[in-house]
Amino acid sequence: MLFTIIKISGNIVAVSGMTKYEQYLYFLRILWFFLQEIEKKGRFVMKNRNEMNNGYKASARAIITMKPETLNDLLHGQDRELKEARFFAEDGGYMAARKTQEAIPMCLPLPVEAFEFAFCEHAKDKVEVRCDIHTSIKRTSAGMEALSAASMAAFILKERCNHLDGEMNVDGLEILEQAC
């Protein structure tokens, strides 16, 4: 059976040549795939179906200074608000990486093919927000995308956890690695 997928702004809105029931089952399979990906690590990680080493990689980090008890709760605690804060930080960082060309003048649009976040303890009172981005475009690196994603995630995390620790500070923004 021949069918056509119609996309508007990257979102699938209609599948022609299929009955409504077939469309429903098709979308359920796609949703099930994404839910399995989220369940594996507790968060969604955008994966590149090609080898990750074939493309160009950029890594950036931001360091957030906070109270040690806030850091412990953020990384190891079971508080729902803090888990949501990490989720929103990852989501905001991903959106910042995708929209970098709109925020920075003369920045080339790059397709982000793989994307991963890591939150880890940098010191007893510091958490490192690290972002790795992979792209296959050869003309430029993804350093600005990684830097904007890491900084946006850090600022979102700071804002969402501000009620626990009003003296949180974001610093140490830097590009760790970029290859082009």
Backbone torsions as a table, in degrees:
resi	resn	phi	psi	omega
1	MET	NA	132.2	179.7
2	LEU	-92.0	129.8	177.5
3	PHE	-141.2	161.1	-177.6
4	THR	-125.0	135.3	175.7
5	ILE	-100.3	126.4	-179.4
6	ILE	-103.2	125.3	-179.4
7	LYS	-115.5	139.9	172.3
8	ILE	-128.6	119.5	-177.6
9	SER	54.8	38.1	177.2
10	GLY	82.2	-4.3	-179.8
11	ASN	-103.1	135.7	177.9
12	ILE	-76.1	122.2	-178.7
13	VAL	-114.2	-21.4	-179.3
14	ALA	-156.7	147.8	174.5
15	VAL	-125.8	111.2	-178.2
16	SER	-87.8	156.0	179.8
17	GLY	85.2	4.8	179.1
18	MET	-125.9	149.0	174.7
19	THR	-72.6	166.2	178.8
20	LYS	-60.4	-38.2	179.0
21	TYR	-65.0	-42.6	178.3
22	GLU	-65.0	-39.0	176.4
23	GLN	-62.9	-43.0	179.4
24	TYR	-59.7	-47.4	178.9
25	LEU	-64.5	-38.1	178.7
26	TYR	-61.1	-48.0	-179.9
27	PHE	-68.4	-33.3	175.7
28	LEU	-64.2	-38.6	176.7
29	ARG	-63.5	-41.9	178.6
30	ILE	-64.5	-45.9	179.0
31	LEU	-61.3	-42.0	178.8
32	TRP	-61.3	-39.9	178.0
33	PHE	-60.7	-47.0	-179.3
34	PHE	-66.3	-38.0	178.1
35	LEU	-65.0	-36.1	176.6
36	GLN	-66.4	-38.8	178.1
37	GLU	-64.4	-39.9	179.1
38	ILE	-67.7	-39.1	-176.2
39	GLU	-68.0	-29.2	-176.2
40	LYS	-61.8	-44.0	-177.8
41	LYS	-116.8	1.2	-176.7
42	GLY	82.0	2.1	178.4
43	ARG	-156.1	162.5	-178.5
44	PHE	-87.0	132.1	175.8
45	VAL	-121.7	121.9	179.1
46	MET	-76.2	122.2	-174.8
47	LYS	-108.4	145.4	174.2
48	ASN	-91.7	126.9	-178.4
49	ARG	-73.7	-22.1	173.3
50	ASN	-84.2	177.1	177.5
51	GLU	-66.0	135.5	-178.6
52	MET	-67.7	-25.1	-177.1
53	ASN	-79.7	-13.5	-178.5
54	ASN	-76.9	-25.2	-175.1
55	GLY	-92.6	-164.3	179.8
56	TYR	-109.8	135.5	-172.0
57	LYS	-118.7	144.8	171.9
58	ALA	-136.2	141.7	178.2
59	SER	-129.4	140.6	176.7
60	ALA	-141.1	160.4	179.0
61	ARG	-143.7	158.0	171.6
62	ALA	-134.7	143.1	-178.7
63	ILE	-114.7	130.5	179.7
64	ILE	-111.5	124.0	176.4
65	THR	-92.9	131.5	-178.0
66	MET	-152.6	174.9	176.7
67	LYS	-66.0	145.3	-179.7
68	PRO	-58.5	-36.4	179.7
69	GLU	-69.2	-34.9	176.1
70	THR	-66.5	-41.0	178.1
71	LEU	-61.9	-44.0	179.7
72	ASN	-63.3	-43.6	178.5
73	ASP	-64.7	-38.8	-178.2
74	LEU	-66.2	-43.5	-175.3
75	LEU	-88.2	-31.9	-172.1
76	HIS	-122.2	-9.1	-175.2
77	GLY	-78.6	168.3	-179.4
78	GLN	-107.8	13.1	-178.7
79	ASP	-67.0	129.1	-176.4
80	ARG	-64.4	-39.0	-179.9
81	GLU	-61.5	-39.8	-179.1
82	LEU	-72.9	-34.6	174.4
83	LYS	-64.2	-40.9	177.2
84	GLU	-65.2	-37.2	178.9
85	ALA	-61.7	-42.7	177.6
86	ARG	-65.1	-40.6	178.5
87	PHE	-62.0	-47.0	179.8
88	PHE	-64.7	-35.4	178.3
89	ALA	-64.6	-43.7	177.4
90	GLU	-63.5	-44.1	-179.1
91	ASP	-64.3	-44.1	178.0
92	GLY	-64.8	-37.7	176.9
93	GLY	-65.1	-40.6	177.3
94	TYR	-62.5	-44.8	179.4
95	MET	-65.7	-36.3	177.6
96	ALA	-65.2	-39.0	178.4
97	ALA	-64.9	-39.6	-179.4
98	ARG	-70.6	-25.8	-176.1
99	LYS	-108.4	17.4	-177.7
100	THR	-59.4	-40.4	-177.4
101	GLN	-65.2	-21.4	177.8
102	GLU	-83.7	-25.0	-176.5
103	ALA	-93.0	-28.9	-175.9
104	ILE	-112.1	121.4	179.8
105	PRO	-62.6	142.8	176.6
106	MET	65.2	19.2	177.6
107	CYS	-91.1	127.4	-178.7
108	LEU	-72.6	138.3	176.4
109	PRO	-72.1	129.8	-179.9
110	LEU	-120.3	138.3	172.8
111	PRO	-77.6	120.4	177.9
112	VAL	-84.2	111.9	-174.9
113	GLU	-95.7	-27.0	176.5
114	ALA	-145.6	146.8	-169.4
115	PHE	-152.4	131.6	177.7
116	GLU	-148.4	140.3	177.7
117	PHE	-111.4	150.9	172.2
118	ALA	-141.3	133.6	173.2
119	PHE	-112.9	118.6	-179.4
120	CYS	-140.7	158.3	-178.9
121	GLU	-75.2	124.3	-178.8
122	HIS	-96.5	-36.0	175.1
123	ALA	-152.8	-176.2	-176.6
124	LYS	-65.9	-19.7	180.0
125	ASP	-128.9	19.6	-178.3
126	LYS	-133.8	138.4	175.5
127	VAL	-116.3	138.3	178.8
128	GLU	-101.2	127.1	174.2
129	VAL	-102.9	112.6	-176.1
130	ARG	-115.8	137.7	-179.4
131	CYS	-127.4	129.0	175.6
132	ASP	-114.8	129.7	-179.9
133	ILE	-126.5	137.4	178.0
134	HIS	-120.7	139.5	175.9
135	THR	-144.8	159.9	-180.0
136	SER	-105.6	0.0	-179.8
137	ILE	-71.9	129.4	-174.8
138	LYS	-90.0	-15.2	-170.9
139	ARG	-78.7	-16.9	-178.8
140	THR	-156.2	167.9	177.4
141	SER	-97.5	173.2	-178.5
142	ALA	-103.5	27.4	-176.9
143	GLY	-62.4	-43.1	179.7
144	MET	-67.2	-35.5	177.6
145	GLU	-65.1	-43.8	179.4
146	ALA	-65.4	-41.0	-179.6
147	LEU	-66.9	-42.4	178.8
148	SER	-68.1	-35.0	178.3
149	ALA	-67.2	-45.3	-179.1
150	ALA	-65.4	-42.4	-179.3
151	SER	-68.2	-41.4	179.0
152	MET	-63.8	-43.0	178.6
153	ALA	-62.0	-40.6	179.7
154	ALA	-65.7	-42.5	-179.7
155	PHE	-69.4	-35.7	176.2
156	ILE	-66.3	-43.0	178.3
157	LEU	-61.8	-42.1	177.7
158	LYS	-62.0	-45.0	-178.0
159	GLU	-67.4	-40.1	-178.4
160	ARG	-71.9	-25.2	-178.7
161	CYS	-104.5	10.2	-176.3
162	ASN	-61.8	-29.6	-179.6
163	HIS	-70.6	-22.2	178.5
164	LEU	-85.9	-37.7	-175.2
165	ASP	-144.5	100.8	-176.8
166	GLY	-74.0	-9.4	-176.5
167	GLU	-106.7	22.6	178.0
168	MET	-65.3	145.1	-177.1
169	ASN	-136.0	134.2	177.7
170	VAL	-102.3	124.4	175.4
171	ASP	-151.8	-175.3	177.9
172	GLY	69.7	31.3	176.2
173	LEU	-72.5	121.8	178.8
174	GLU	-158.2	153.7	173.5
175	ILE	-89.3	121.3	-177.2
176	LEU	-85.9	-39.1	-174.4
177	GLU	-151.7	136.4	170.8
178	GLN	-151.7	134.7	-178.9
179	ALA	-127.1	134.3	176.3
180	CYS	-142.2	NA	NA
